[in-house]
Amino acid sequence: MGLSFEDMEVGSVMECGEHTFTRDEIVEFAERFDPQPFHVDDAAAAASPFGGLIASGWHTCSVLMGLLVRNALAGSTSMGSPGIDEIRWLKPVRVGDTIRMTNSFLDKRVSSSKPDRGIVTTEWAGINQHGETVIIVRSKVLFGLRHPGAAT
């Protein structure tokens, strides 16, 4: 069995992989889901406050979710999330940027109404190749307990 509630230590940080954003994928995602000019048109992006093409924040979130699922949650006892508490897009993600994802465990508790699962508060961070944090996502995730009743 993969990662379960008992495995997560408050204060620990998990590396979840990295992804390099290409021009083609930035434009393709944006054309389908967020067709603002600075995501789809080079000339319009150059004339924008960003000074060039940038990835949609939703594209960045989707990439991080993919890294999390493939590299941390596969085979885990994850039961999904009741929602996102906060998203902050701190810096634009540009063509050629490589974003490395970390996932920090901020808090955890066993559910009082469903003691076979726990609630873990997490913070994702996306960090570019320059060491700059470009995105922060805070959420809660439900995880099954490997040994219900044994966790405190």
C-alpha positions as semicolon CSV with decimal commas, in nm:
position;residue;x (nm);y (nm);z (nm)
1;M;0,000;0,000;0,000
2;G;0,121;0,353;-0,076
3;L;0,104;0,666;0,132
4;S;-0,162;0,673;0,404
5;F;-0,263;0,910;0,682
6;E;-0,017;0,759;0,929
7;D;0,279;0,825;0,695
8;M;0,239;1,202;0,686
9;E;0,435;1,398;0,945
10;V;0,335;1,757;1,015
11;G;0,620;1,982;0,905
12;S;0,758;1,740;0,649
13;V;0,798;1,830;0,281
14;M;0,758;1,590;-0,012
15;E;0,919;1,646;-0,351
16;C;0,665;1,574;-0,628
17;G;0,864;1,622;-0,948
18;E;0,902;1,892;-1,208
19;H;0,762;2,003;-1,542
20;T;0,893;2,229;-1,820
21;F;0,631;2,446;-1,991
22;T;0,653;2,468;-2,370
23;R;0,500;2,736;-2,591
24;D;0,278;2,482;-2,769
25;E;0,129;2,340;-2,448
26;I;0,074;2,688;-2,300
27;V;-0,118;2,798;-2,608
28;E;-0,307;2,469;-2,645
29;F;-0,428;2,475;-2,283
30;A;-0,521;2,842;-2,302
31;E;-0,709;2,809;-2,632
32;R;-0,928;2,543;-2,471
33;F;-0,969;2,679;-2,117
34;D;-0,838;3,035;-2,067
35;P;-0,808;3,219;-2,403
36;Q;-0,683;3,552;-2,270
37;P;-0,452;3,727;-2,521
38;F;-0,138;3,698;-2,304
39;H;-0,182;3,318;-2,302
40;V;-0,251;3,261;-2,674
41;D;-0,102;3,542;-2,886
42;D;0,269;3,628;-2,891
43;A;0,222;3,987;-3,011
44;A;-0,057;4,062;-2,763
45;A;0,147;3,899;-2,485
46;A;0,453;4,109;-2,574
47;A;0,239;4,425;-2,547
48;S;0,084;4,315;-2,217
49;P;0,217;4,398;-1,869
50;F;0,378;4,050;-1,874
51;G;0,600;4,135;-2,174
52;G;0,558;3,789;-2,325
53;L;0,353;3,471;-2,339
54;I;0,268;3,320;-1,999
55;A;0,089;3,006;-1,886
56;S;-0,260;3,030;-1,744
57;G;-0,264;2,995;-1,366
58;W;-0,516;2,715;-1,417
59;H;-0,266;2,541;-1,644
60;T;-0,004;2,567;-1,369
61;C;-0,251;2,423;-1,114
62;S;-0,336;2,137;-1,351
63;V;0,030;2,051;-1,405
64;L;0,093;2,048;-1,028
65;M;-0,210;1,826;-0,974
66;G;-0,073;1,583;-1,231
67;L;0,268;1,576;-1,060
68;L;0,101;1,517;-0,723
69;V;-0,118;1,232;-0,846
70;R;0,153;1,055;-1,046
71;N;0,439;1,100;-0,801
72;A;0,277;1,102;-0,456
73;L;-0,084;0,985;-0,456
74;A;-0,060;0,683;-0,688
75;G;-0,140;0,379;-0,474
76;S;-0,216;0,596;-0,169
77;T;-0,526;0,597;0,048
78;S;-0,629;0,941;-0,083
79;M;-1,005;0,992;-0,087
80;G;-0,992;1,327;-0,266
81;S;-1,025;1,679;-0,136
82;P;-1,318;1,874;0,005
83;G;-1,175;2,182;-0,166
84;I;-0,903;2,439;-0,208
85;D;-0,858;2,695;0,070
86;E;-0,624;2,930;-0,115
87;I;-0,446;2,973;-0,448
88;R;-0,185;3,243;-0,501
89;W;-0,024;3,299;-0,840
90;L;0,288;3,487;-0,731
91;K;0,490;3,509;-1,053
92;P;0,409;3,433;-1,416
93;V;0,514;3,098;-1,562
94;R;0,687;3,161;-1,895
95;V;0,777;2,952;-2,197
96;G;1,070;2,728;-2,102
97;D;1,022;2,759;-1,726
98;T;1,074;2,441;-1,529
99;I;0,855;2,427;-1,220
100;R;0,945;2,194;-0,934
101;M;0,665;2,098;-0,697
102;T;0,683;2,043;-0,324
103;N;0,397;1,938;-0,098
104;S;0,419;2,033;0,271
105;F;0,208;1,877;0,544
106;L;0,084;2,160;0,766
107;D;-0,166;1,984;0,992
108;K;-0,353;1,658;1,028
109;R;-0,629;1,509;1,239
110;V;-0,848;1,201;1,240
111;S;-1,207;1,277;1,139
112;S;-1,440;1,280;1,440
113;S;-1,741;1,172;1,232
114;K;-1,560;0,911;1,017
115;P;-1,269;0,767;1,221
116;D;-1,150;0,548;0,932
117;R;-1,003;0,857;0,764
118;G;-0,800;1,165;0,841
119;I;-0,790;1,521;0,715
120;V;-0,451;1,658;0,613
121;T;-0,387;2,027;0,545
122;T;-0,129;2,065;0,268
123;E;0,052;2,342;0,089
124;W;0,177;2,292;-0,264
125;A;0,454;2,516;-0,386
126;G;0,568;2,556;-0,745
127;I;0,927;2,680;-0,766
128;N;1,089;2,786;-1,093
129;Q;1,444;2,720;-1,211
130;H;1,554;3,051;-1,052
131;G;1,439;2,939;-0,706
132;E;1,136;3,171;-0,714
133;T;0,804;3,048;-0,580
134;V;0,550;3,105;-0,858
135;I;0,241;2,944;-0,701
136;I;0,110;2,838;-0,360
137;V;-0,198;2,619;-0,315
138;R;-0,340;2,534;0,029
139;S;-0,599;2,260;0,060
140;K;-0,725;1,976;0,270
141;V;-0,708;1,613;0,158
142;L;-0,885;1,308;0,299
143;F;-0,671;0,998;0,352
144;G;-0,774;0,657;0,472
145;L;-0,609;0,524;0,785
146;R;-0,406;0,209;0,749
147;H;-0,505;0,111;1,103
148;P;-0,827;0,291;1,206
149;G;-0,840;0,352;1,579
150;A;-0,460;0,334;1,622
151;A;-0,383;0,695;1,515
152;T;-0,414;0,978;1,761
